[in-house]
Amino acid sequence: MKLAIVYFSSSGRTAAMAEEIKAGIAQAGDVEVGIFPIADVTKDSEAAAWVQDAQAVIVGTPDYYAAEAWQLKQWLDTCPVNLAGKLGGAYATANFPQGGADVAIQSVLTQLLTKGMLLYSSGTGCGLPFIHLGPICLKDQEDASKELFQVYGKRFGEKALELFA
């Protein structure tokens, strides 16, 4: 089974957290994970083919003014792959707690839902740590966030296997 993580990153933090999610997914079972910056997922690219073949896609964004990065919004608006029927999730990075990363995640999830994806957040039903909409990493807290992102990845991978394997 294939799972893709697609992200936009300007500082490298969103890219680094994609790696932590991948590490968590590896704990879930037999899942191949491809990680792609949105610039690589263009029409007829190898990355787009991978994402198209994936049963699940996680989308990552930095938070800009309580919204997702405009580059990611544009990519989702003109998405070169059909996301319908796939399991979807989102995560964000932010410079400070009140920066609006949760709003950015909500916006991405709304776009994924509109594209016909099934959404998974991990929620409170999985117990601690609670991950309501998706994990958030704050500036200068990358090390402290690694475990949270790995837990999210493991849970997401397990749900994808449950649904599609």
N, C-alpha and C positions, 0 to 999 in steps of 0.2 A: 504494500500500500504506500502511496505517496502523499506527502504533506508539504505544502510550500509556506514559507514565511517571506512576505513581501513588505518592504519598508522604505521609508525615506529617512535619511539621517544627514544632518549637517555637521554635528560635532563629533559623531562616532558613537555616542551613547546609545542611540536607538539600534544601531548595527550590533553593538556589543550585547545588548539585551536579547537580540534575535539568537545569538549564540547560546545564551543561557536557556532560552526556551527550547532550542534544539537539544541541549544536554538533558533537559527534563523529558522531552519526547523519547529520547533514547532509552529511558527507564520504563517506558510504557509497553514496549514490545517491538515487534517487527514492522517498523515504519521507516521508509526512506524520507529524509528531509532535505529539501533544497531551500537555500536562503538567497534571496535576490533583492538588490536595490531596485526601486521602481524604474530607474533609467535603463536597466537591463531587460525589463519585461516589456518589449515593444512588439508590434505586429510582426509575425513570422520569425521571431527570435527563438533560440533554443530555450531561453528562460520562459518565454510565453508558452512554449510547448509543454514544458515541465509543469507549469502552473495549471494549464488546461487539463493535463492528465491527473493532477492531484485530486484526491477526494476531499481534502480539507485545506483551507488557506487562513493563515493568521496575518493580519495587517498591522504594521507598526508605524507610529508617527511621533515626532516631537510636538509638543503643545506650543502653538503660537497664538497669543492673545485669546486664550480659552477656545481654541479651535485646532483642527488638524492642520498640518502644513499645507499651504496652497498647492504645492507640487503633488502631494498625495491626493488631494481633492480633485485636481485636474486629471491625474492618472485614473482615479476611480470613475470620473465622469466620462472618460474616453477609453475605458478598460479594454485592452486588446484580447482578453479572454472572456469566455462565458463562465460566470461564477455560479449560475443557478444550480441548485441541488447539492452544492458542496457545503461542508461544515465550515463556519466562519467564526473568527474571533479577532480581538484587537487588543493592542497594548499601546502605552504612551510613555514618553519621557518628558520631564519638565524641569525648569530651573528652580521652582519654589512651590511649596505645598498648595498655595491658593492660586496657582497659575492656570488652572482650568483643564488639567490633563483628563479628568473624568468627563468633562464636557467634550473634549476632543474624541475620546473613546466612544461616547454616545453618538457623536456625529458619524464616525466611521461605521459603527454598528448599524445605524439607520441606513446608510448607503448600502451596506452589505445585505441587509434585509430587503431593501428595495430591489436589489439585483437577484433576489430569489434564493439567498443562502439560508441555511439553517444556522442559528446562532448559538454559541456556547460561551459562557463567561466563567464557569466554575462556581459562582455564587456562594451562598452560605450553606447550601445543602451538603457540600463536601467537607464541612467542618473547617477547623483552623488550618492554615490561615484563610480567612475569608477574602475572596477575590470577587467583589460585586460585579463589575463590568469587564474588567481586564486589569492586569497588573500595571503599576506605575512605578517608574524609577525617577527619583529626584537627583538633581545635580549634587555631586560629592557624596552620593549614597549608593554608588554602583556596587560596591562590595556587599553592603547590607541588603541590596535588592536581589542579588544572585539567587538566593534560596527561593524567594517568592516567585521569580520568573521560572525557575526549574520546576517548582510545584505546579505552576500553571501549565507548563509544557507537558508534564507527566499526565495531569488530569485531562488536558485537551487530547493528547495522544490516545489515552485510554478510551475516551468517548468516541474518537474517530474510529478506532478499532472495533468498538462495540457496534457502531452504526454501519460500517462499511466492510469489515473483514469477513 
